[in-house]
Amino acid sequence: MTQRTVILTGASDGIGAVAARILRARGDRVVLVGRSPEKTRSVAESIGADYLLADFARLDDVRKLAADLLERYPRIDVLANNAGGILGARTITEDGNEQTLQVNHLAPFLLTNLLIERLATCGATVVNTSSVANARFARFDVDDLNAEKGYSENRAYGNAKLANILFTTELHSRFFDRGISTAAFHPGIVATSFGTGSTSIMRVIYRSAFSAFLISPEQGADTLVWLATTVPGVDWVSGAYYDKRRIARANPQAYDPALAARLWDRSAELVGLPVVPR
């Protein structure tokens, strides 16, 4: 049996590092992608995996990452877009995008599209890490993706996590017939370094007595690993949003196909990709 190749972003810590360890133990060729050279190298060396570095706040890093992946890996069986997080005050990246949106949505959107032909050829699975914040905090306006009309950390994060789900459904609509299966999932409220750069209630939860009620990274990684190792169309439904291995209810806006299509086109414009009709 041909060894599978799994690309896993956000793999230097938390559920990404746990998922990388589990997938490597299964015999997969795992390629870790992280921002921190020290942390990413340490995790990769501990499990005998390859690694590449990229800061998703810089789209040039994403373009270089995609080029390196295409050069080095003739097969990509799973792309797990796991990098992201809740950030601090409104910041505009050097690419001109609101940072929370770029790191959580635009960067994985660009990476996936730059790899799309390889993914389609290999019949790959794309797993996007979302969050229940999509339902709790999002107030999504596709005409104000950079939050110029008002900003809060929670809303920016919720909007980005809703964008992950809309991207998932539109990716399914455009590429399922070409062999790509995709799903988004909520990992749970996990005891990790998540929220470190935030000043919102999220940081309070992750850095207080409430942290005793958080689930472990191993529990948080479970649905990611399940989606990455099981059979779409048999074990799970492509294009859906999952929580604890079950289809979950998302923000009502997540079920608007016109909104998903508009987000795709607007995202393409923001990252410099051609806008291609369905």
C-alpha positions as CSV (number, residue, x, y, z in Angstrom):
1,M,0.0,0.0,0.0
2,T,1.3,3.4,-1.0
3,Q,2.3,5.6,2.0
4,R,0.0,8.5,2.4
5,T,1.3,12.1,2.6
6,V,-0.5,14.4,5.1
7,I,0.2,18.1,5.2
8,L,-0.7,19.6,8.6
9,T,-0.5,23.3,9.3
10,G,-0.5,24.7,12.9
11,A,1.4,21.6,13.8
12,S,4.0,23.0,16.3
13,D,1.6,22.9,19.3
14,G,-1.8,21.9,20.6
15,I,-4.1,19.6,18.6
16,G,-1.9,20.0,15.5
17,A,1.1,18.5,17.2
18,V,-1.0,15.7,18.7
19,A,-2.6,14.9,15.4
20,A,0.8,14.8,13.7
21,R,2.1,12.3,16.3
22,I,-0.9,10.0,15.9
23,L,-0.8,10.1,12.1
24,R,2.9,9.5,12.0
25,A,2.4,6.5,14.3
26,R,-0.1,5.1,11.9
27,G,2.6,5.1,9.2
28,D,1.7,8.2,7.3
29,R,4.3,10.6,5.9
30,V,3.5,13.7,7.9
31,V,4.7,17.2,6.9
32,L,4.4,19.7,9.7
33,V,3.9,23.4,8.9
34,G,4.5,25.9,11.7
35,R,5.5,29.5,12.3
36,S,8.1,28.9,15.1
37,P,11.4,27.3,13.9
38,E,12.2,25.9,17.3
39,K,8.8,24.5,18.2
40,T,8.1,23.1,14.7
41,R,11.6,21.5,14.4
42,S,11.2,20.0,17.9
43,V,7.9,18.3,17.2
44,A,9.0,17.1,13.8
45,E,12.3,15.6,15.1
46,S,10.4,13.9,18.0
47,I,8.2,11.9,15.6
48,G,10.5,11.6,12.6
49,A,8.5,13.9,10.3
50,D,9.3,16.5,7.7
51,Y,8.6,20.2,8.4
52,L,8.3,23.5,6.7
53,L,8.0,27.0,8.1
54,A,5.4,29.7,7.2
55,D,3.9,32.7,8.9
56,F,0.3,33.0,7.7
57,A,0.4,36.7,8.4
58,R,2.5,36.9,5.2
59,L,1.0,35.6,2.0
60,D,4.4,35.4,0.4
61,D,5.2,32.8,3.0
62,V,2.1,30.9,1.9
63,R,3.1,31.1,-1.8
64,K,6.6,29.8,-1.0
65,L,5.1,27.0,1.2
66,A,2.9,25.9,-1.7
67,A,5.8,25.9,-4.1
68,D,7.9,23.9,-1.8
69,L,5.1,21.3,-1.2
70,L,4.5,20.9,-4.9
71,E,8.2,20.4,-5.5
72,R,8.9,17.9,-2.7
73,Y,5.7,15.8,-2.6
74,P,4.2,14.3,-5.7
75,R,1.3,13.0,-3.6
76,I,-0.8,14.9,-1.2
77,D,-3.5,12.8,0.3
78,V,-4.6,15.0,3.2
79,L,-4.3,18.7,3.7
80,A,-5.3,19.7,7.2
81,N,-5.7,23.5,7.5
82,N,-5.3,23.8,11.2
83,A,-3.3,27.0,11.7
84,G,-5.2,29.9,13.3
85,G,-6.3,31.6,16.5
86,I,-7.9,34.5,18.1
87,L,-5.6,37.6,17.9
88,G,-5.5,41.0,19.6
89,A,-6.4,44.5,18.4
90,R,-7.3,45.1,14.8
91,T,-4.1,44.8,12.7
92,I,-3.7,45.1,9.0
93,T,-1.1,42.8,7.5
94,E,1.5,43.8,4.9
95,D,-0.9,42.2,2.4
96,G,-3.6,44.7,3.3
97,N,-5.9,42.3,5.1
98,E,-7.3,42.2,8.7
99,Q,-4.9,39.8,10.4
100,T,-7.4,37.5,12.1
101,L,-9.2,37.0,8.7
102,Q,-5.9,36.4,6.9
103,V,-4.3,33.9,9.3
104,N,-7.5,31.9,9.9
105,H,-9.1,32.0,6.4
106,L,-7.3,33.8,3.6
107,A,-4.0,32.0,4.1
108,P,-5.5,28.5,4.1
109,F,-7.8,29.5,1.2
110,L,-4.7,30.6,-0.8
111,L,-2.7,27.5,0.2
112,T,-5.5,25.1,-0.8
113,N,-6.0,26.8,-4.2
114,L,-2.3,26.8,-5.0
115,L,-2.3,23.0,-4.3
116,I,-5.7,22.4,-5.9
117,E,-4.6,20.5,-9.0
118,R,-2.3,18.2,-6.9
119,L,-5.1,17.6,-4.4
120,A,-7.6,16.8,-7.2
121,T,-5.3,14.4,-9.0
122,C,-4.7,12.6,-5.7
123,G,-8.3,12.5,-4.6
124,A,-7.3,14.3,-1.5
125,T,-9.2,15.2,1.7
126,V,-9.1,18.8,2.9
127,V,-9.9,19.3,6.6
128,N,-10.5,22.8,7.9
129,T,-10.3,23.5,11.6
130,S,-13.2,25.8,12.5
131,S,-14.8,26.6,15.9
132,V,-18.1,26.9,17.7
133,A,-17.2,30.6,17.8
134,N,-18.7,30.7,14.3
135,A,-22.2,30.4,15.8
136,R,-21.6,32.4,19.0
137,F,-19.8,35.5,17.7
138,A,-20.0,35.8,13.9
139,R,-21.8,38.7,12.4
140,F,-20.6,38.1,8.8
141,D,-20.5,40.9,6.2
142,V,-18.8,39.7,3.0
143,D,-18.5,43.4,1.9
144,D,-16.6,44.3,5.1
145,L,-14.2,41.4,5.5
146,N,-11.5,43.7,6.9
147,A,-13.8,44.9,9.7
148,E,-13.6,48.6,8.8
149,K,-17.1,49.2,10.1
150,G,-16.4,47.9,13.6
151,Y,-14.1,45.5,15.2
152,S,-13.9,43.2,18.2
153,E,-11.6,40.3,18.7
154,N,-14.5,37.8,19.3
155,R,-16.4,38.9,16.2
156,A,-13.3,38.9,14.0
157,Y,-12.5,35.3,15.2
158,G,-16.1,34.2,14.8
159,N,-16.3,35.6,11.3
160,A,-13.0,33.9,10.4
161,K,-14.3,30.5,11.7
162,L,-17.6,31.0,9.8
163,A,-15.4,31.7,6.7
164,N,-13.7,28.3,7.3
165,I,-17.1,26.6,7.0
166,L,-18.3,28.6,4.0
167,F,-15.0,27.8,2.3
168,T,-15.5,24.1,3.1
169,T,-19.0,24.1,1.5
170,E,-17.9,26.0,-1.6
171,L,-14.8,23.9,-2.0
172,H,-17.1,20.8,-2.0
173,S,-19.4,22.4,-4.5
174,R,-16.6,23.3,-6.9
175,F,-14.2,20.3,-6.5
176,F,-16.0,17.3,-5.1
177,D,-16.7,16.0,-8.7
178,R,-13.0,16.3,-9.4
179,G,-12.1,14.1,-6.5
180,I,-11.6,16.4,-3.5
181,S,-13.5,15.7,-0.3
182,T,-13.6,18.3,2.5
183,A,-15.0,18.9,6.0
184,A,-14.8,21.5,8.7
185,F,-14.8,20.7,12.4
186,H,-14.9,22.2,15.9
187,P,-12.2,20.6,18.1
188,G,-13.8,21.6,21.4
189,I,-12.5,24.0,24.1
190,V,-9.0,22.6,24.3
191,A,-6.3,23.2,27.0
192,T,-3.6,24.7,24.8
193,S,-1.8,28.0,24.4
194,F,-4.7,29.2,22.3
195,G,-5.8,32.8,23.0
196,T,-2.4,33.9,24.3
197,G,-2.3,37.0,22.1
198,S,-5.9,37.9,22.9
199,T,-7.4,40.3,25.5
200,S,-10.9,39.0,25.1
201,I,-12.9,36.6,27.4
202,M,-11.2,33.8,25.5
203,R,-7.9,34.6,27.2
204,V,-9.7,34.6,30.6
205,I,-11.1,31.2,30.0
206,Y,-7.8,29.7,28.9
207,R,-5.8,31.3,31.7
208,S,-8.0,31.0,34.7
209,A,-9.6,28.4,37.0
210,F,-12.0,27.7,34.1
211,S,-9.1,26.0,32.3
212,A,-9.7,22.9,34.6
213,F,-12.9,22.2,32.5
214,L,-11.1,22.3,29.2
215,I,-10.5,19.1,27.2
216,S,-7.1,17.7,26.5
217,P,-5.3,18.2,23.1
218,E,-5.7,14.5,22.5
219,Q,-9.5,14.9,22.8
220,G,-9.4,18.0,20.6
221,A,-7.4,16.2,17.9
222,D,-9.8,13.3,17.7
223,T,-12.2,14.6,15.0
224,L,-9.3,15.9,12.9
225,V,-7.6,12.5,13.0
226,W,-10.9,10.7,12.3
227,L,-11.6,12.9,9.2
228,A,-8.1,12.4,8.0
229,T,-8.1,8.6,8.3
230,T,-11.6,7.5,7.4
231,V,-13.5,7.3,4.1
232,P,-15.6,10.3,2.9
233,G,-19.0,9.2,1.6
234,V,-18.8,6.2,3.9
235,D,-17.8,7.5,7.4
236,W,-18.6,11.2,6.9
237,V,-20.2,13.6,4.5
238,S,-18.1,15.9,2.3
239,G,-18.9,19.6,2.7
240,A,-20.3,19.2,6.3
241,Y,-19.3,20.7,9.6
242,Y,-18.5,18.3,12.5
243,D,-18.2,18.3,16.2
244,K,-17.3,15.1,18.1
245,R,-17.5,13.1,14.9
246,R,-21.1,14.2,14.3
247,I,-22.6,16.7,12.0
248,A,-23.1,19.9,14.0
249,R,-25.3,23.0,13.6
250,A,-23.4,26.1,12.5
251,N,-24.3,29.7,12.2
252,P,-27.4,30.1,10.0
253,Q,-25.2,32.1,7.5
254,A,-23.2,28.9,6.9
255,Y,-26.0,27.4,4.9
256,D,-26.2,30.3,2.4
257,P,-24.7,29.0,-0.9
258,A,-24.8,32.5,-2.5
259,L,-22.8,33.8,0.5
260,A,-20.3,31.0,0.2
261,A,-19.8,31.7,-3.5
262,R,-19.4,35.4,-2.9
263,L,-16.9,34.8,-0.1
264,W,-14.9,32.6,-2.5
265,D,-14.7,35.3,-5.1
266,R,-13.9,38.0,-2.7
267,S,-11.2,35.9,-1.0
268,A,-9.7,35.2,-4.4
269,E,-9.5,38.9,-5.1
270,L,-7.8,39.6,-1.7
271,V,-5.1,37.0,-2.2
272,G,-4.4,37.8,-5.8
273,L,-6.0,34.7,-7.5
274,P,-8.2,34.9,-10.6
275,V,-11.9,34.9,-9.9
276,V,-13.2,31.8,-11.7
277,P,-16.9,31.2,-12.2
278,R,-18.3,27.9,-10.9
